[in-house]
Amino acid sequence: MSTEQIQNTNEGQGNPEQPPRKSKKKQRNSRESQQNSKRKQQNSQKNDIEYPGSEVLLNTITREYDAEANRKRDIETRAGVLIALLGALIGFYATALDFSFFKKAHSPIEMLCFSIIALLYIFPAIMQLIAFKHLINVLKTFEYETIGLNGFSNENGSLQVNAKFPKDKLEYAFVDSYYNIVKLNSKANDTKANLYKKGIEKIFISIIGIVLVYMIKQIILLII
């Protein structure tokens, strides 16, 4: 067989079909273009965000708001317990007052001593009443602020308007509102805390006064 015939037979048999390379390149190019478009969208979204840290600020300020609300609740609960104890103390002290020792006074000096004791009796009662007033003021309603529901109403259309705002701008607006609210509520809680401390101080002074009055009375009675 000649060489020409061998070449013709090889050309006749042909090579096995191979997958086209152009389709693979097209797939790769389409994938790369999709990835590039996604990256561009992400970069455009990042560039559109005006307040990227607004979410962190909102979470922080809402925690402060909850802390002030819990602080108010704790102070009022403690004040209520002290009012109950103070009421029992006032009742006990009122029944324990005894001015019968005035009958034993026979001289001006004795009358003077017993008058001093009577005045000392009044001092713890005054402290108890002042403490009671402070604790009652703790339970009074001070000016507390909240977000309110004006921006969540469909009646005036504010809900639809606010829903169209970007997330970061809406969060930033809430941060500003919460800051002003927490500031006012903190001042109200500080006033409540100061009144609570004053009430406790007056109760301690009253208890010390009761002990001192009882001791002075017994000493004067022993002398006379």
Buried (B, 14 or more C-beta within 10 A) or exposed (E): EEEEEEEEEEEEEEEEEEEEEEEEEEEEEEEEEEEEEEEEEEEEEEEEEEBEEBBEBBEEBBEBBEBBBEBBEBBBEBBEEBBEEBEEBBEEBEEEEEEEBEEEBEEEEBEEBBEEBBEBBEBBBEBBBBBBEBBEBBEEEBEEBEEEEEBEEEEEEBBEEBEEEEEBEBBBBBBEBBEEBBEBBBEBBEBBBEBBEBBBBBBEBBBEBBEEBBEBBEEBEEEB
